[in-house]
Structures are given as structure tokens and as C-alpha cells.
Amino acid sequence: INLLHTVPANEEIYQQLLDIRSWDEVVIEGREILIIRVYDQEGKYRGEWHDTGCNTLLVESVRIIDGETD
């Protein structure tokens, strides 16, 4: 995940990403984020951010492979 900008889908995924160490082999699943739109608590549009080729990924699943074979 060296060249990915990652956005964890929830706190559990965030903690799993923190457990990854250098040279770990991992399987990461998710969806590429192309645009993020921001709304305030009243639902008013406040702006947006566009991914311009940065490979931003909404991480929905993390699995650290510990010598297992598929």
C-alpha cells in the first residue's frame, strides 16, 4: 500500500491497517474513490475533493497473510 492513499471504512479497518508491518504480504479490498463531497450537519453542500490519479482507496477489508497459501 506504499503508493495508495487509504481511507479506512471504519475503526476496525483502521486498526487492521495499523497492524501492517514492512514486508507483510496483505490482501486489501475496497473501492477507488474518485470524488468526496462534504455536507454539513444540516445537509448543506460545503465542497468536494477530486482524486486526480492518486489511487485513493476506501479500504473495506484487510487480511495479513502469515505464510498461508491460497
N, C-alpha and C positions, 0 to 999 in steps of 0.2 A: 504493500500500500504506500510505498515510498512517494510516488508521484500523484497520488489521489488526494483530493480534498474530501474528507469524510464527514458526514453528518449522521450521528447515531440516531436511530429511530426512537430510542428510549434509554432510560438509565441503565438497564441491564446490558444492552448492547454497548453502551459507553464503557462500562466496567470490563466487558469482554475485550474491547479494543485496547484498553489499558494493560491487559494481561499479555498482549503480544510482545515478544522479545525478538531482538535481532536474530535473523536466520531461522525463525519459526516458519514452518510451512502452514499456510492458512487457506481456508476457503471462506470467501466473503461474498455474500449475496445481497443484492439491493437493486435500486433503480437509479439511473442517472438523473440528476437534477439539471434542468435546463433553465428554469426561472423560479425565483422565490418572490412571492408577493406578500407584503406586510399590511396588516389591518390592525387598527386599534381596537380596544375593548367594545367600542360602540359599532364596530364593523366598517368604519371609515377607512378607505384606502390611503395608505401612507407612503407607498413607494414600492420599488421592486429591484431585484438584483438579477442579472443575466449571467449565466455561465458562458464564457467566451473561449471554450476549448480547454478548460482547466480540469476536466474529468472529475466533477463533483458528484459524489455518490451518497445517496441515502442508504445507509447500511441497515439491513433488516435481519441479517443472520451472520454470525461469526463462528467458525469452527477451527480450532487449532489442531492440526494433525500431529499426533505424537507417535510417529513410527507406524501408523496404521496403513493398510493397503486397501485401495478401493476395488 
